[in-house]
Amino acid sequence: MPDTASPAVQREVVSAFPRAVREIENLWIPLADGTRLAARVWLPEDAEAAPVPAILEYLPYRKRDGTYARDELTHPWFAGQGYACLRVDMRGNGESEGVMLDEYAQQELDDAVEVIGWIARQPWCSGAVGMMGISWGGFNALQVAAMRPPALKAIVTLCSTDDRYADDIHYKGGCMLSENLGWSSTMFCYSSRPPDPALVGERWREMWLERLEAEPHLVETWLEHQRRDAYWRHGSVCEDWSAIQAATLAIGGWADAYTNAVPRLLANLDCPRKGIVGPWLHKYPHFAVPGPAIGFLQEAKRWWDRWLKEEETGVEADPDLRAYVMEWVPPAPSYRHRPGRWVAEAAWPSPAIAERAWYLTAAGLAEAPGEERAMTVASPADTGTAGGEYCQIWLGAEGPLDQRQDDAGSLVFDLPVPEGGLEILGAPVLELELASDRPVAQLAARLNDVAPDGSVLRVTYGILNLCHRAGHAEPTPLDPGKRTAVRLQLDDIGYRFAAGHRLRVSLSTAYWPMVWPAPERVALTLYAGAARLLLPLRQAAPEEPAVAMPPPLSARDATVEELRPAANGRKVVRDLASGETAVEIFDDFGRQRIAPHGMESDTVARERWSLNPADPLSARGETHWSSVHARGDWSTRPEPRARLHGDATHFHVEGELEAWEGLGAAERLVLKRHFKKSVRRDLM
């Protein structure tokens, strides 16, 4: 999908650099097994005479069209500051040879180590290499750093995680995210796209068919690993923090799905490390929304200059964590800007943050424990439709709505915010005693801000499969009716509650469609009175200095012609006759032509999530992608579809992949595959 800067983000565009830049549109990197990976390269014109450090970004997302526009904003700027920048497509993607069978496979990481060694040996490279990336590229930057290739001196990892089970797009709190199907379908489409004949010649069709015939339906693999086993431990750098020795700058956004890793990396790495967390979605922060955007390029350059060029830039003296503390804003599914301010913590964990407890009582949140009272919640299975999408990437109305709708199916506990307000930075925690009437149950918890007008803003949230209450590796069923202690940690956040508002804890037994429902409708009994909310309260210094972040800038925007505008839509549809609730998502990425080489791309994605609120087993997920790549009389169109449902004992997934070639009446089907698998539910 195209990845460009939001028009809402004001950036200074820089076109003149200290060193003149040349671009190599496609450079082949040979691997030991004979496979060639395709790279787009920017470097100073005089780099062979005056070698420079290199920065690698290593992704499956197609440098030729998928990240073309985004790359133009970033890599030429670094090259103009004296770096060789390589945007490499992983094996089996774009023009790179071979096939890709899973995310973060050992083959992927081994290839990256080879690529880093190859880069370090080039005449234009000084021998020092850095690795940078967001999302997939942020994941593998951490994972490759843990393999310690000798030339890799530093990384910048954005919107990534140290724990592939607990904080990726598959499982959250031991609950299965519906994105297991959604993300699988995204890669089903991406990996079925062809290489460009303009670069690989007549071999393009042979390479394309090889990919199509080898491509897995990844959701099948992920469903086979419903607990935190060796599959997820692979690539989870939290298994051995000491393995990472490269200097690590970790960056995240509060509206992103991957923020929790930044505080954990700061707390556990023993290499040079710093963190920045802003208000952003899943984007690079020099063009991310909601604002304020920052000068990511300048911050990264300071990091690279220190650890790749060994220049004194002062980064060691930076605070461990710079974070944006957000303030109230009326609930909306998307924002251009979030009010708030930047704060700095010299050390992390910070001595300025102290945990304070409030108690969940029959009268609301209180400073002291109350009389024990059993309170029961049995949420409709469609509680959560106001929760938005798990990973927001600015495709329209993706964020959480006013929470009153979901609060109607929840237990709620309120606290009037005291004079002076409450400021939190870190992860809120709930300590509860519960009893379930079913052996498999979920608990969703939201920390909300209730305005004087009654509107409710979600601040942060957490989810727990109660069978995973003692850990994700060895879940155990609940004993119906038996009280059990539960600790639920919510996502990290920086937020200030204002006086006159109410802080609210909302508890529900469902959070759909973000989380796939438990097989039976559940009633949970909470023993209120001694149950606790622990908040990480931040005490600002009396005269806390303002924290200034550099303004956003970028290299020039790419020359991309819009042939059909993008469009998107999100609907919650309730059928009054059948009782079905459906969430329908439509993302048309438009049709573009990359002007320098003429490639046209046209992608449309559709998702539908439906259930009857009285019957969790009625839940259904359906996806359908179509993707055209064309130039002149050459055109291809992969068309993947997938469906997921569950019964009391199994998940059932099906999918089809059709691949078409040609234009108009001459278009013909060149391949069709069908996927079907049932996987036993593992206390899920």
C-alpha positions as CSV (number, residue, x, y, z in Angstrom):
1,M,0.0,0.0,0.0
2,P,1.3,3.5,-0.6
3,D,2.9,5.1,2.4
4,T,3.1,8.9,2.1
5,A,3.2,11.8,4.5
6,S,-0.2,13.2,5.7
7,P,-1.1,16.5,4.1
8,A,-2.0,17.6,7.7
9,V,1.7,17.5,8.7
10,Q,3.7,20.7,8.0
11,R,7.3,19.9,7.2
12,E,10.2,21.9,6.0
13,V,11.3,20.2,2.7
14,V,15.1,20.2,2.2
15,S,16.5,19.9,-1.3
16,A,20.1,21.1,-0.8
17,F,22.5,19.0,1.3
18,P,26.1,19.3,2.6
19,R,27.1,16.5,0.3
20,A,25.7,15.9,-3.2
21,V,23.7,12.7,-3.5
22,R,23.5,10.1,-6.2
23,E,20.9,7.4,-6.3
24,I,21.3,3.8,-7.6
25,E,17.8,2.8,-8.5
26,N,18.5,-0.9,-8.2
27,L,21.6,-2.7,-6.9
28,W,21.9,-6.5,-6.6
29,I,23.3,-7.8,-3.3
30,P,24.5,-11.4,-3.7
31,L,24.0,-14.0,-0.9
32,A,26.0,-17.1,-0.3
33,D,23.3,-19.4,-1.6
34,G,23.1,-17.6,-5.0
35,T,20.0,-15.6,-4.2
36,R,20.2,-11.9,-5.1
37,L,18.4,-9.2,-3.0
38,A,17.4,-5.9,-4.6
39,A,18.4,-2.6,-3.0
40,R,17.7,1.0,-3.7
41,V,20.7,3.1,-2.7
42,W,21.4,6.7,-1.9
43,L,24.9,7.8,-1.1
44,P,27.2,10.9,-1.4
45,E,28.6,11.3,-4.8
46,D,32.2,11.2,-3.4
47,A,31.7,8.2,-1.1
48,E,34.2,6.0,-2.9
49,A,36.8,8.7,-2.4
50,A,35.6,9.5,1.2
51,P,33.8,6.4,2.5
52,V,30.8,6.8,4.8
53,P,28.9,4.7,7.3
54,A,25.8,3.0,6.0
55,I,22.2,2.8,7.2
56,L,20.1,-0.3,6.2
57,E,16.3,-0.5,6.1
58,Y,15.2,-4.1,5.4
59,L,11.6,-4.8,4.6
60,P,9.2,-6.9,2.6
61,Y,7.1,-3.9,1.5
62,R,8.5,-3.3,-2.1
63,K,10.9,-0.5,-2.6
64,R,9.8,-0.1,-6.2
65,D,6.2,1.1,-5.3
66,G,5.1,0.1,-1.7
67,T,7.5,2.4,0.3
68,Y,8.7,4.5,-2.7
69,A,7.2,7.8,-1.6
70,R,8.1,7.3,2.1
71,D,11.7,6.4,1.2
72,E,12.0,9.7,-0.8
73,L,11.3,11.7,2.4
74,T,14.0,10.1,4.4
75,H,17.0,8.4,2.8
76,P,18.2,11.2,0.5
77,W,18.4,13.5,3.5
78,F,20.6,11.0,5.4
79,A,22.8,10.5,2.3
80,G,23.2,14.3,2.0
81,Q,24.5,14.3,5.6
82,G,27.2,11.8,4.8
83,Y,25.7,8.3,4.9
84,A,25.1,5.5,2.4
85,C,21.4,4.5,2.7
86,L,20.2,1.1,1.5
87,R,16.5,0.2,1.3
88,V,16.6,-3.6,0.7
89,D,13.7,-5.8,-0.1
90,M,13.7,-9.1,1.7
91,R,13.9,-12.4,0.0
92,G,10.8,-13.1,-2.1
93,N,9.6,-9.5,-2.2
94,G,9.8,-6.8,-4.8
95,E,12.6,-7.7,-7.2
96,S,14.5,-9.8,-4.6
97,E,14.8,-13.5,-5.5
98,G,13.5,-16.5,-3.6
99,V,10.4,-16.9,-1.5
100,M,9.3,-15.7,2.0
101,L,7.5,-18.3,4.1
102,D,6.9,-16.4,7.4
103,E,7.7,-13.2,9.2
104,Y,11.0,-12.9,11.2
105,A,12.1,-16.4,10.0
106,Q,15.7,-17.3,10.7
107,Q,16.4,-17.1,7.0
108,E,15.3,-13.5,7.0
109,L,17.7,-12.7,9.9
110,D,20.6,-14.7,8.4
111,D,20.1,-12.8,5.1
112,A,20.3,-9.5,7.0
113,V,23.6,-10.5,8.6
114,E,25.0,-11.3,5.2
115,V,23.7,-8.0,3.8
116,I,25.4,-6.1,6.6
117,G,28.7,-7.9,6.0
118,W,28.4,-7.2,2.3
119,I,27.7,-3.5,2.9
120,A,30.7,-3.1,5.2
121,R,33.0,-4.4,2.5
122,Q,32.0,-2.0,-0.2
123,P,34.5,0.7,-1.2
124,W,32.0,3.5,-0.4
125,C,31.4,2.2,3.2
126,S,33.6,3.1,6.2
127,G,32.9,-0.3,7.7
128,A,30.3,0.9,10.2
129,V,26.6,0.1,9.6
130,G,23.4,1.1,11.3
131,M,20.0,-0.5,10.9
132,M,16.7,1.5,11.0
133,G,13.1,0.6,10.5
134,I,9.5,1.0,11.6
135,S,7.2,-1.9,12.3
136,W,8.6,-4.9,10.5
137,G,11.9,-3.0,10.0
138,G,11.9,-2.1,13.7
139,F,11.4,-5.7,14.7
140,N,14.2,-7.1,12.6
141,A,16.5,-4.3,13.6
142,L,16.2,-5.5,17.2
143,Q,16.4,-9.2,16.2
144,V,19.5,-8.7,13.9
145,A,21.2,-6.6,16.6
146,A,20.8,-9.5,19.0
147,M,22.8,-11.6,16.4
148,R,25.7,-9.2,16.8
149,P,27.0,-8.8,13.2
150,P,30.4,-7.2,13.8
151,A,29.7,-4.1,11.6
152,L,26.4,-3.3,13.2
153,K,27.1,-0.5,15.6
154,A,23.7,1.2,16.2
155,I,20.0,0.8,15.5
156,V,17.0,3.1,15.4
157,T,13.8,1.0,16.0
158,L,10.4,2.5,15.7
159,C,6.9,1.1,16.5
160,S,8.3,-2.4,17.2
161,T,8.4,-4.9,20.1
162,D,10.7,-7.0,22.1
163,D,8.1,-9.7,22.7
164,R,6.5,-11.3,19.6
165,Y,3.7,-12.9,21.6
166,A,2.7,-10.3,24.1
167,D,2.9,-7.2,21.9
168,D,2.6,-8.0,18.3
169,I,-0.4,-8.2,16.0
170,H,-1.4,-11.8,16.9
171,Y,-2.2,-12.2,20.6
172,K,-2.7,-9.6,23.3
173,G,-3.0,-10.6,26.9
174,G,-3.3,-14.2,25.7
175,C,-6.4,-13.3,23.7
176,M,-6.5,-13.8,19.9
177,L,-6.5,-10.6,18.0
178,S,-8.8,-10.5,15.0
179,E,-5.7,-9.0,13.2
180,N,-4.4,-12.6,13.0
181,L,-6.7,-12.8,10.0
182,G,-6.4,-9.2,9.0
183,W,-2.6,-9.1,9.0
184,S,-2.3,-12.5,7.3
185,S,-4.6,-11.2,4.6
186,T,-2.5,-8.1,4.2
187,M,0.7,-10.2,3.6
188,F,-1.4,-12.7,1.5
189,C,-1.8,-9.7,-0.9
190,Y,1.7,-8.2,-0.5
191,S,3.6,-11.5,-1.1
192,S,1.5,-12.3,-4.2
193,R,2.7,-9.3,-6.1
194,P,5.2,-9.7,-9.0
195,P,8.7,-8.3,-9.5
196,D,9.0,-5.5,-12.1
197,P,9.9,-6.8,-15.6
198,A,11.8,-3.6,-16.1
199,L,14.4,-4.7,-13.6
200,V,14.3,-8.5,-13.7
201,G,13.5,-9.0,-17.4
202,E,11.7,-12.0,-18.8
203,R,12.3,-13.9,-15.5
204,W,9.5,-11.9,-13.9
205,R,6.8,-14.4,-14.6
206,E,8.8,-17.4,-13.4
207,M,9.6,-15.5,-10.2
208,W,6.0,-14.5,-9.7
209,L,4.7,-18.0,-10.1
210,E,7.3,-19.3,-7.8
211,R,6.0,-16.9,-5.1
212,L,2.4,-17.7,-5.8
213,E,2.9,-21.4,-5.5
214,A,5.0,-21.2,-2.4
215,E,3.0,-18.5,-0.5
216,P,1.6,-19.7,2.8
217,H,-1.7,-18.7,4.4
218,L,0.1,-17.3,7.5
219,V,-3.0,-17.3,9.7
220,E,-2.9,-21.1,9.7
221,T,0.6,-21.0,11.2
222,W,-0.2,-18.4,13.8
223,L,-3.4,-20.3,15.0
224,E,-1.2,-23.3,15.6
225,H,0.7,-21.4,18.3
226,Q,-2.0,-20.0,20.7
227,R,0.3,-19.9,23.7
228,R,3.8,-18.4,24.1
229,D,5.9,-21.3,22.8
230,A,9.3,-21.6,21.0
231,Y,7.7,-20.2,17.9
232,W,7.1,-16.8,19.6
233,R,10.3,-16.9,21.7
234,H,12.2,-16.9,18.4
235,G,12.8,-13.2,17.6
236,S,11.6,-12.0,21.0
237,V,14.7,-10.1,22.2
238,C,13.4,-10.0,25.7
239,E,14.5,-13.6,26.0
240,D,18.1,-12.3,26.3
241,W,18.4,-8.5,26.7
242,S,22.2,-8.8,27.0
243,A,22.5,-10.0,23.4
244,I,21.9,-6.5,22.1
245,Q,25.1,-4.5,22.2
246,A,24.4,-2.0,19.4
247,A,23.4,1.5,20.6
248,T,19.6,1.5,20.5
249,L,17.3,4.5,20.0
250,A,13.7,3.3,20.5
251,I,10.8,5.4,19.3
252,G,7.0,4.9,19.6
253,G,3.6,6.6,19.6
254,W,0.9,6.5,22.2
255,A,-1.8,5.8,19.5
256,D,0.3,3.0,18.0
257,A,-0.1,-0.7,19.0
258,Y,3.6,-1.1,19.8
259,T,4.3,1.5,22.5
260,N,4.9,-0.9,25.5
261,A,8.3,-2.0,24.2
262,V,10.0,1.4,24.6
263,P,9.8,1.5,28.4
264,R,10.8,-2.2,28.6
265,L,13.8,-1.6,26.3
266,L,15.0,1.3,28.4
267,A,14.6,-0.6,31.6
268,N,16.4,-3.8,30.5
269,L,19.0,-3.0,27.8
270,D,22.5,-2.5,29.1
271,C,23.9,-1.0,25.9
272,P,23.6,2.7,25.2
273,R,19.8,3.3,24.8
274,K,17.3,6.2,24.7
275,G,13.6,6.5,24.1
276,I,11.1,8.9,22.5
277,V,7.3,8.5,22.6
278,G,5.0,10.9,21.0
279,P,1.2,11.1,20.4
280,W,1.5,9.4,17.0
281,L,0.0,6.5,15.1
282,H,2.0,3.8,13.3
283,K,4.2,6.2,11.3
284,Y,7.7,7.8,11.2
285,P,7.4,10.9,13.5
286,H,8.5,13.5,10.9
287,F,5.2,13.0,9.0
288,A,3.0,11.2,11.6
289,V,-0.4,12.3,12.9
290,P,-1.7,13.2,15.4
291,G,0.7,16.1,15.8
292,P,2.9,17.5,16.9
293,A,5.3,15.8,14.5
294,I,9.0,16.2,15.4
295,G,12.4,16.3,13.6
296,F,13.0,12.6,13.5
297,L,15.7,13.0,10.9
298,Q,17.7,15.4,13.1
299,E,17.3,13.1,16.1
300,A,18.4,10.0,14.2
301,K,21.4,11.9,12.7
302,R,22.6,12.8,16.2
303,W,22.4,9.1,17.0
304,W,24.2,8.0,13.8
305,D,26.9,10.7,14.1
306,R,27.7,9.5,17.6
307,W,27.7,5.7,17.1
308,L,28.7,5.4,13.4
309,K,31.0,8.3,13.0
310,E,32.2,8.5,16.6
311,E,31.4,12.3,16.8
312,E,30.5,14.0,20.1
313,T,26.8,14.9,19.7
314,G,25.7,14.9,23.3
315,V,23.2,12.0,22.9
316,E,24.6,10.2,26.0
317,A,23.5,13.2,28.1
318,D,19.9,13.1,26.7
319,P,17.2,12.1,29.1
320,D,16.5,8.3,29.0
321,L,13.0,9.1,27.9
322,R,11.3,12.0,26.3
323,A,7.6,11.6,26.2
324,Y,4.5,13.6,25.2
325,V,2.0,13.9,27.9
326,M,-1.4,14.2,26.3
327,E,-4.5,16.1,27.6
328,W,-8.2,15.9,27.1
329,V,-9.7,16.2,23.6
330,P,-13.3,15.4,22.6
331,P,-13.5,11.7,21.5
332,A,-13.1,11.2,17.8
333,P,-11.9,8.3,15.6
334,S,-9.0,10.4,14.2
335,Y,-7.1,13.6,15.1
336,R,-4.7,15.9,13.4
337,H,-3.3,17.2,16.7
338,R,-3.3,16.2,20.4
339,P,-2.9,18.9,23.0
340,G,-0.2,18.3,25.6
341,R,3.5,18.9,26.3
342,W,6.8,17.1,26.1
343,V,8.4,16.0,29.3
344,A,11.8,14.4,30.1
345,E,12.8,11.7,32.5
346,A,16.6,11.7,33.1
347,A,16.5,8.0,34.1
348,W,14.1,5.2,33.4
349,P,12.5,3.8,35.4
350,S,12.1,7.2,36.8
351,P,12.3,8.2,40.5
352,A,9.8,11.0,39.7
353,I,7.0,8.4,39.1
354,A,5.4,6.7,42.1
355,E,2.7,4.1,42.1
356,R,-0.5,5.2,43.9
357,A,-3.5,3.0,44.6
358,W,-7.3,3.6,44.3
359,Y,-9.8,1.0,45.3
360,L,-12.7,-0.3,43.2
361,T,-15.7,-0.1,45.6
362,A,-19.4,-0.2,45.2
363,A,-19.4,3.6,45.4
364,G,-16.7,4.0,42.7
365,L,-12.9,4.5,43.0
366,A,-11.9,5.4,46.5
367,E,-8.7,6.2,48.4
368,A,-9.3,3.4,51.0
369,P,-10.7,-0.1,50.7
370,G,-14.4,-0.5,51.0
371,E,-16.8,-3.2,52.2
372,E,-16.6,-6.2,50.0
373,R,-19.4,-6.5,47.4
374,A,-19.9,-9.0,44.6
375,M,-20.6,-7.2,41.3
376,T,-21.3,-9.1,38.1
377,V,-20.7,-8.2,34.5
378,A,-21.8,-10.2,31.5
379,S,-21.2,-8.0,28.5
380,P,-22.9,-8.3,25.1
381,A,-20.5,-10.0,22.7
382,D,-20.3,-6.9,20.6
383,T,-19.0,-4.7,23.4
384,G,-15.9,-3.1,21.9
385,T,-17.2,-1.7,18.7
386,A,-16.3,1.7,20.0
387,G,-12.7,0.5,20.5
388,G,-11.3,1.2,17.0
389,E,-8.7,-0.8,15.3
390,Y,-5.8,-2.5,17.0
391,C,-3.1,-0.8,14.9
392,Q,-4.0,2.7,13.5
393,I,-2.1,3.8,10.4
394,W,-4.2,6.8,9.4
395,L,-6.6,5.2,7.0
396,G,-9.5,7.3,8.3
397,A,-11.7,6.6,11.3
398,E,-9.5,4.0,12.9
399,G,-9.4,5.2,16.5
400,P,-11.6,4.7,19.5
401,L,-15.0,6.5,19.6
402,D,-16.9,8.0,22.6
403,Q,-16.8,5.2,25.1
404,R,-20.3,5.6,26.4
405,Q,-21.5,2.9,24.1
406,D,-19.0,0.3,25.4
407,D,-19.5,1.5,29.0
408,A,-23.1,0.5,28.7
409,G,-22.0,-3.2,28.6
410,S,-19.3,-2.7,31.3
411,L,-18.9,-2.3,35.1
412,V,-17.6,1.2,35.6
413,F,-15.9,2.9,38.6
414,D,-15.4,6.6,38.7
415,L,-13.1,9.0,40.6
416,P,-13.6,12.8,40.6
417,V,-10.2,14.2,39.5
418,P,-8.8,16.3,42.4
419,E,-7.7,19.9,42.1
420,G,-4.4,20.1,40.4
421,G,-5.2,17.1,38.2
422,L,-3.5,13.7,37.9
423,E,-0.6,13.1,35.5
424,I,0.4,9.5,34.7
425,L,3.4,8.2,32.7
426,G,3.8,4.5,32.5
427,A,1.6,1.4,32.7
428,P,-1.6,1.4,34.9
429,V,-2.3,-1.9,36.7
430,L,-5.4,-3.5,38.0
431,E,-5.3,-6.1,40.9
432,L,-8.6,-7.9,41.2
433,E,-10.3,-10.9,42.6
434,L,-12.8,-12.5,40.2
435,A,-14.9,-15.6,39.7
436,S,-16.1,-16.8,36.3
437,D,-19.1,-19.0,35.5
438,R,-17.2,-20.5,32.5
439,P,-13.8,-22.1,32.2
440,V,-12.6,-19.8,29.5
441,A,-13.2,-16.0,29.9
442,Q,-11.8,-12.7,28.9
443,L,-11.4,-9.4,30.8
444,A,-11.1,-6.1,29.0
445,A,-10.2,-3.0,31.1
446,R,-10.2,0.6,29.9
447,L,-9.0,3.7,31.7
448,N,-11.2,6.5,30.5
449,D,-11.5,10.3,31.0
450,V,-15.1,11.5,31.5
451,A,-15.7,15.1,30.6
452,P,-18.2,17.4,32.4
453,D,-20.6,17.0,29.4
454,G,-20.5,13.2,29.9
455,S,-18.4,12.3,26.8
456,V,-15.9,9.6,27.5
457,L,-12.3,9.4,26.0
458,R,-10.4,6.2,26.1
459,V,-6.9,6.9,27.6
460,T,-5.5,3.4,27.6
461,Y,-6.7,-0.2,27.9
462,G,-5.6,-3.8,28.5
463,I,-7.0,-7.3,27.8
464,L,-6.5,-10.6,29.5
465,N,-7.5,-14.1,28.7
466,L,-8.1,-15.3,32.2
467,C,-6.8,-18.7,31.4
468,H,-3.4,-16.9,31.0
469,R,-3.6,-15.3,34.5
470,A,-0.4,-17.0,35.6
471,G,1.5,-16.6,32.3
472,H,1.2,-17.1,28.5
473,A,3.3,-20.3,28.3
474,E,1.1,-22.7,30.3
475,P,-2.5,-21.5,30.4
476,T,-5.0,-23.3,32.7
477,P,-8.8,-23.2,32.6
478,L,-10.8,-21.4,35.3
479,D,-12.6,-23.3,38.0
480,P,-16.2,-21.9,37.6
481,G,-17.4,-20.2,40.7
482,K,-13.9,-20.1,42.3
483,R,-12.3,-16.8,43.3
484,T,-9.0,-16.1,41.6
485,A,-6.5,-13.3,41.9
486,V,-5.8,-11.4,38.6
487,R,-3.3,-8.8,37.7
488,L,-3.9,-6.9,34.4
489,Q,-1.4,-4.4,33.2
490,L,-2.8,-1.8,30.8
491,D,-0.8,-0.3,27.9
492,D,1.8,2.4,28.8
493,I,0.6,6.0,28.4
494,G,1.4,9.6,29.1
495,Y,-1.7,11.5,30.0
496,R,-3.0,14.3,32.3
497,F,-6.5,14.2,33.8
498,A,-7.9,17.6,34.4
499,A,-9.7,18.8,37.5
500,G,-13.5,18.8,37.0
501,H,-13.3,15.6,35.0
502,R,-13.8,12.0,36.2
503,L,-11.3,9.2,35.9
504,R,-13.1,5.9,35.0
505,V,-12.2,2.3,35.1
506,S,-14.5,0.2,32.7
507,L,-14.5,-3.6,32.9
508,S,-16.1,-5.9,30.3
509,T,-16.1,-9.6,29.3
510,A,-15.7,-8.9,25.6
511,Y,-13.8,-6.5,23.3
512,W,-14.9,-7.3,19.8
513,P,-13.9,-7.1,17.0
514,M,-10.4,-6.3,18.2
515,V,-10.4,-9.6,20.2
516,W,-12.0,-12.8,19.0
517,P,-14.7,-13.8,21.6
518,A,-14.4,-16.6,24.1
519,P,-16.6,-19.6,23.0
520,E,-19.3,-19.0,25.6
521,R,-20.9,-15.8,26.9
522,V,-19.4,-15.3,30.3
523,A,-20.5,-13.7,33.6
524,L,-17.7,-12.4,35.7
525,T,-18.1,-11.6,39.4
526,L,-15.8,-8.9,40.7
527,Y,-15.2,-8.8,44.4
528,A,-15.2,-5.0,44.9
529,G,-13.8,-3.3,48.0
530,A,-10.2,-4.4,48.0
531,A,-9.7,-4.5,44.3
532,R,-7.1,-1.9,43.3
533,L,-6.1,0.4,40.4
534,L,-2.4,1.3,40.6
535,L,-1.5,4.5,38.6
536,P,2.0,5.6,37.8
537,L,1.7,9.2,39.0
538,R,4.3,11.6,37.7
539,Q,5.3,14.4,40.0
540,A,6.6,17.3,37.9
541,A,9.4,19.4,39.4
542,P,8.1,22.8,40.7
543,E,9.8,24.6,37.8
544,E,10.1,21.9,35.3
545,P,11.9,23.2,32.2
546,A,10.1,23.0,28.8
547,V,11.3,20.2,26.6
548,A,11.9,21.4,23.0
549,M,11.9,18.9,20.1
550,P,13.3,19.8,16.7
551,P,10.8,20.7,14.0
552,P,9.9,18.1,11.3
553,L,11.7,18.3,8.1
554,S,12.2,15.9,5.2
555,A,13.7,15.5,1.8
556,R,11.5,16.2,-1.2
557,D,8.2,14.5,-1.8
558,A,8.2,11.7,-4.5
559,T,6.9,12.3,-8.0
560,V,3.8,10.2,-7.8
561,E,0.8,10.8,-10.1
562,E,-2.6,10.2,-8.7
563,L,-4.7,8.3,-11.3
564,R,-7.6,7.6,-8.9
565,P,-7.9,9.1,-5.4
566,A,-7.8,7.0,-2.3
567,A,-10.9,6.5,-0.2
568,N,-11.8,4.7,3.0
569,G,-14.7,3.9,5.2
570,R,-15.6,2.3,8.5
571,K,-19.2,1.4,9.5
572,V,-20.9,-0.4,12.4
573,V,-24.1,-1.9,11.0
574,R,-26.8,-3.4,13.3
575,D,-29.4,-5.5,11.6
576,L,-32.5,-5.1,13.7
577,A,-34.2,-8.2,12.3
578,S,-31.4,-10.7,12.7
579,G,-29.7,-9.0,15.7
580,E,-26.3,-9.1,13.9
581,T,-23.7,-6.4,14.5
582,A,-21.1,-6.0,11.7
583,V,-18.0,-3.8,11.5
584,E,-17.2,-3.1,7.8
585,I,-13.9,-1.7,6.7
586,F,-13.1,-0.4,3.2
587,D,-9.7,0.9,2.2
588,D,-9.2,2.0,-1.4
589,F,-5.6,3.1,-1.7
590,G,-6.3,4.6,-5.0
591,R,-4.3,4.2,-8.2
592,Q,-0.9,5.9,-8.6
593,R,1.9,6.0,-11.2
594,I,5.5,6.3,-10.0
595,A,6.6,8.9,-12.5
596,P,10.3,8.0,-12.9
597,H,9.7,4.4,-13.9
598,G,6.0,4.3,-14.9
599,M,4.8,1.6,-12.5
600,E,1.1,1.8,-11.7
601,S,-0.4,0.3,-8.6
602,D,-4.0,0.0,-7.6
603,T,-5.0,-1.7,-4.3
604,V,-8.3,-2.1,-2.5
605,A,-8.9,-3.9,0.8
606,R,-12.1,-5.0,2.4
607,E,-12.9,-6.5,5.8
608,R,-16.1,-7.5,7.5
609,W,-16.5,-8.7,11.1
610,S,-19.9,-9.9,12.2
611,L,-21.6,-11.6,15.2
612,N,-24.8,-11.8,17.1
613,P,-24.3,-10.1,20.5
614,A,-26.0,-13.0,22.3
615,D,-23.9,-15.7,20.6
616,P,-20.1,-15.5,20.6
617,L,-19.9,-18.6,18.3
618,S,-21.6,-16.5,15.6
619,A,-18.4,-14.4,15.1
620,R,-17.2,-14.3,11.5
621,G,-14.2,-12.5,9.8
622,E,-14.0,-12.0,6.1
623,T,-11.3,-10.3,4.1
624,H,-10.8,-9.5,0.4
625,W,-7.9,-7.7,-1.2
626,S,-7.2,-6.9,-4.9
627,S,-4.0,-5.5,-6.2
628,V,-3.1,-4.4,-9.7
629,H,0.5,-3.6,-10.9
630,A,0.7,-2.4,-14.5
631,R,2.8,-0.6,-17.1
632,G,1.7,-0.3,-20.7
633,D,0.3,-3.7,-21.9
634,W,1.7,-5.6,-18.8
635,S,-0.7,-6.0,-15.9
636,T,-1.1,-8.5,-13.0
637,R,-3.9,-8.8,-10.4
638,P,-3.6,-11.1,-7.4
639,E,-7.0,-11.5,-5.7
640,P,-6.8,-13.1,-2.2
641,R,-9.8,-13.8,0.0
642,A,-10.0,-15.3,3.5
643,R,-12.6,-16.3,6.1
644,L,-12.4,-17.2,9.8
645,H,-15.0,-18.6,12.3
646,G,-15.0,-20.8,15.3
647,D,-17.1,-23.4,17.0
648,A,-16.9,-24.6,20.6
649,T,-13.7,-26.6,20.0
650,H,-11.9,-25.3,16.8
651,F,-11.0,-22.3,14.7
652,H,-11.8,-22.8,11.0
653,V,-10.0,-20.8,8.4
654,E,-10.3,-20.8,4.6
655,G,-8.8,-18.8,1.8
656,E,-8.4,-18.5,-1.9
657,L,-5.7,-16.9,-4.0
658,E,-6.4,-16.1,-7.6
659,A,-3.8,-14.5,-9.8
660,W,-4.7,-12.8,-13.1
661,E,-2.5,-11.6,-15.9
662,G,-3.3,-9.3,-18.8
663,L,-5.6,-6.4,-19.6
664,G,-9.3,-6.2,-20.3
665,A,-10.8,-9.0,-22.3
666,A,-7.4,-10.6,-22.6
667,E,-7.0,-11.0,-18.9
668,R,-6.6,-14.6,-17.9
669,L,-6.4,-16.7,-14.7
670,V,-2.9,-18.1,-14.3
671,L,-3.1,-19.6,-10.8
672,K,-5.8,-20.5,-8.2
673,R,-5.1,-22.0,-4.8
674,H,-7.4,-23.0,-2.0
675,F,-6.5,-23.1,1.7
676,K,-8.5,-24.7,4.4
677,K,-7.5,-25.6,8.0
678,S,-9.1,-26.3,11.3
679,V,-7.1,-25.8,14.5
680,R,-8.2,-26.8,18.0
681,R,-9.0,-23.9,20.4
682,D,-6.4,-23.9,23.1
683,L,-8.3,-22.2,26.0
684,M,-8.9,-19.4,23.7
